[in-house]
Amino acid sequence: MNGSKIIYVRADGALLGLTEKEYLAAIRRGKAHIRNAKQNERALKKYEGTINPGKRDS
């Protein structure tokens, strides 16, 4: 990913601007959880929908 910023979502819905490496390090430290990946996907879709309402598919 070349250290490009990606948005990852915490379980409480807070958006994190982290690189993939930082995110994986956070998982290892126990600050983020892999089991929340599906929830993160949903939250991210919801978040993207607020930026581009036309692109959102329900």
N, C-alpha and C positions, 0 to 999 in steps of 0.2 A: 504493500500500500504506500510505500515511500514516505511514511510519516504524515500523510494527509489527514486532516481532521475529519473524524467521523462522529456522528451523534449517536451516543449510546444512551439508553434510558434506564434510570434506576427503578427499582421496584415501586417506589412511591411516585413515579411519574416524572421525576426531575430529569431534565435533559443534561447530558454531560458532553462537552466537546472534547473528546479524547482521541488520541491516535490508537490504532489497533493494539500496538505494543503496550501502551499505558493501560488499556482496558484489560488485556490479558494479565498484566501484572496485578491489577486490582482484583481480578478473579482469584489469583493465587494468594493474595493477602486476605481474601475472604470479604472484600468490600463490595464485590458484585457477585452475582450468582448466575451460573449457567442455566439453572432451572427457570430463570425469569426471562429467558430468551424469547419465548412465544409472547409473553406479556409485553416485552420490549418492542417486538415487531408490531403488535397491535397499537401500542402507544405512539410508536413512530409513524404509523400509517395515519393515525388520528392527527398527529402533529403536522404531517405533510399536508393533510387535508385542509388544515387551517391556512396554510400558505397558498396552496393552489386548489381552491374549492372546486374548480371545474374538472380537475383530474381525479377527484375522489370517486371511487366506485363503492356503492353501498351494497 
